[in-house]
Amino acid sequence: MSQLNFTAMTLLVGLLSFGLPFNQVEATSHLHDLQAHLDEVMELLAKARDSYNNLQDYVAEIHKQVYLHGELEKDELTVIKFQKPFKVYLKWLSGKNEGAELLFVDGENDNKLIVHKKILFGMKKTLELAPDGFWVRNFSKHSIRDAGFAGIIRMSYNQFEEARKNNDIIAVSCTMEEVNGRPVHKVAFAVSPEGKHNGYYCRSAVEYFDAEHFLPIKATFWLWEDDEVESFTFNKVKLNVGLDGKDFDKENKEYNF
């Protein structure tokens, strides 16, 4: 995938709408099986939410890519360790923040992020930062509470449910595919252009959910501004591995805080 831009999104919506050009997409809303597709996707997203609710902890690698106007703006790989109720450790393996580490434990460390990163002239320093402060935006425009599976599932479920209620979904598909030798559910949907004013996060999305544990393994979102596209791919996923206190301790000798 060299470029993801509005043309790609238009092609996606055309495919979803049974081969119709983009300017004819809204005509699909009258098809008799649209409601069945809406029900199928809503049920799948509910299973993903329930699966996450029953999850205790996990470890994974996340490959994130961001495109603006079709050009690759961000390409990074991170390791995530997560444990409920809310403990998260992140380490950047590649990208602009390569080598940086981040730790957030709800209710500890004065509810601040502990961040080890490069500052001036390549020097590294450990900082304590407000979770939604300016410096944190250097890592991501998303809240730390949306890291990993949580943000993708929450956003997808809430937007699809609201858009469905408002009759804003103009194309939807749910099929079975195989990724890395495992069966997955592929979900794709698009909302009407007017949906921008209803506060939806994205105008279109394609997501893959593992057929066994129903958690997302890849999600791509076409956003409203700057032809922005976000893509998240989860690899080396290990669920309920029994993480303990040291995995979220800034004094852990394996970390650099």
N, C-alpha and C positions, 0 to 999 in steps of 0.2 A: 504494500500500500504506500505509494509515493506521495499522493496528495489526497486530502479529503476537503472538498469544498462544496459550494452550493450545487454545482452540477451533479456531484455524487449524490447529494441528498435528493435532488430532483429525480434522478434515476431510481433511487431506492423507493421513493413514494410511488413512482410509476409502476414498479414491479409489484408493490404491495396492492396496488389498485387494479390488479388483474390486467396489466399491460396498457392501461390508459395513459395518455400524456398527463403531465402535471396539471394543466389547466382544466382537466376533466375529472380530477380526483374526487371532487365533492359529489359527483354523480354516483359514486359507489355506495353512498350512505343508504340508498334505498334497497341494496341487495339483500335478499332474504336471509343470507347466512351471516350478515354482519353481526347481529346480536349473538349468534353462537360463538363467533370469534372473540367478541368482547367478553363473554362469560368465561371462555377458556383461558384467556390471558389474565383476567381478574382472579380466577381460581389459582393459576400458577403463581402469580405474585403474592397471593395470600399464603401459599405453601412456602414460598421463599421467606416471607416475614415470620411464619411460624417456626421454620427451621432455624432462623437466626435467633429467635426468642429462646429456643431450647439449647442453643450453643453456649458452652462455658468459656472456651478459649480457642485460639487458633494461631498458627504461624503460616506466613505465605510470603511470596515475592509479588510485588505489584509493578507492572510496567505501565507507566503513564505517558501518554503522548497528547500534546495540544497543538492544534493547527489554527492559524489565523489567516484568513483569505487564501487558504489552500497551501500555505507554507508552514513547514514544521517549526513551531515556536519553542516547544519543550519536549524533551525525550529523556526520561529518567527511570531508574530502577531502584526500588526500595524494598527492604525487608520489614515486615510488620509482625510484631507480637502483640496479641490482644487478649485481655481477660476481663470478664465481667466482675463487678458492675461497670467500671470503666477504668481500665489501665491500658495504656498503649505505649509501645516503644517502636521507634522508626529509625532505620539507618539507610542513608542514601548510598547505593552501590555505584551509581553512575549518574551523569547529568551535571548541571551547574552546581548543585549542592553536594557533589560526591564527597563522601567521608563525613558528612554532617550526621549528627544523632539528635533525636528528640525523645523526651520522656514526659508523659503526662499521666498523673494518677489523681483521679478525682478525690478531693478532700485532703490531699497531702501536698507538701511543698508550697503551702500558702495558695494552693490552687493555681500555681503557675507552671508554665512549660519550662522544662530544663532543656536547654539547647546547647549543643557543642558544635561550633561551626567556624569557618574561616571568617575573619574580619579584615582589617586593613593589612596590605602587603603580605597576604597569605598566612598571617598569624592566626592561630586558633584560640578560641576562648569559650568558656562555659558561661551562658547567660540565663537569667531567670526572666521570663517574659509573660505578659498577660496573654491568655489563650487567644484573644481576638485582636491583639495589638498590631501595629503597623509592621513590625519586623516579621511577624508570623506570615504575612502576605507574601514574603519572599519565597516561602516554601509552597504555599497553596492559597488560593482564594477561598477555599472551603474551611469551615470550622474543624478544629481537631476532633470534635464529636461526630463528624461525618467521615472519619478515616476508615478505610477498609470497606468491609461488607455493609456496615451500618448505613452510610450515606447513600449508597447506590440503591439498596432495598427500600429505604424510607422514601427517597425522592421518587423512585419508580412507582411504588405502590400509591403514594399520596397523589401524584400527578395523574396517573391513569384513572384512579377512582374519581377524582374531581372532574377530569375531562370527560369521562364517561357520563357522569351525572349531568354535565352541562351540554351533552351532545356535541362536544368539540372534537371528538376523534373522527378523522376522515379516512383513515386507512389503518388496518390492523392485520397481523398475521401471526400464527403460532404453528411451528412445524418442528419435526424431529430431525436432528442431524447428528453427526459424529465429529468430535473434536479430540485430537490426541488419543484416539482409540476408545473414547468414552461417549456414550449417548448423551445428548443434551437437548434441551428445549430452546429453540430459537424464537424469540419474541421481537416483533418489530411493530412500531406504531408511529403515526404522525397526527398532529393536531392542526386545526384550521389556523390560518394566519391571524384571525382575530384572537386566538388563544394567547398571543403575546400580552394582551391587555388584561388577561385573567390571571396573570402571575405565574404561569407554568414555567418551569425551569428550562425546558428544551422544546423545540418544535418537532423533533423526531428522535427516535432512539432505536437501536438494535442491540439486543441483549441475549446472552447465552447462559442458561441455568443448567447445572449438572442434574441429570435425570435421577440420580440416587439421593443426593442431599439437598437439592433444589437451591443451592447457593450460587450466586453469579460467578462465572469464570471469565466472562468478558462483557464489557458494556461500552457502547459508543453513543454519545449524545451530540446532536446538532443543536447548537444554541442560537439565540436570536440575534446577537450583535456580532459584527465583524466576521461573519461566516465562521464563527469559532466552533471547533469540534474537539471534544474530549474523548479519549479512549483509555480504558482501564482493563488490563489483562492480568488475571491471577494465575500464578504458577506455583508449583511445589507446595500446594495447600495441605496442611495437616490440621485436623480438627480434634478438639478435646484431648490435647497432648499432656495436660497436667502441668501447666506453667505454675511457677511458685513465686514467692516474694522476691527472690534475687533477680528474677527476670525484669522486675520493675523497680529495682533499687539503684539509685544513682551512684551508690558506692560499689556496685558490681565491678570487679576488676577487669571484666571483659569489655566494659564500656570505657569511654574516655571523658566522662563528665568531671 
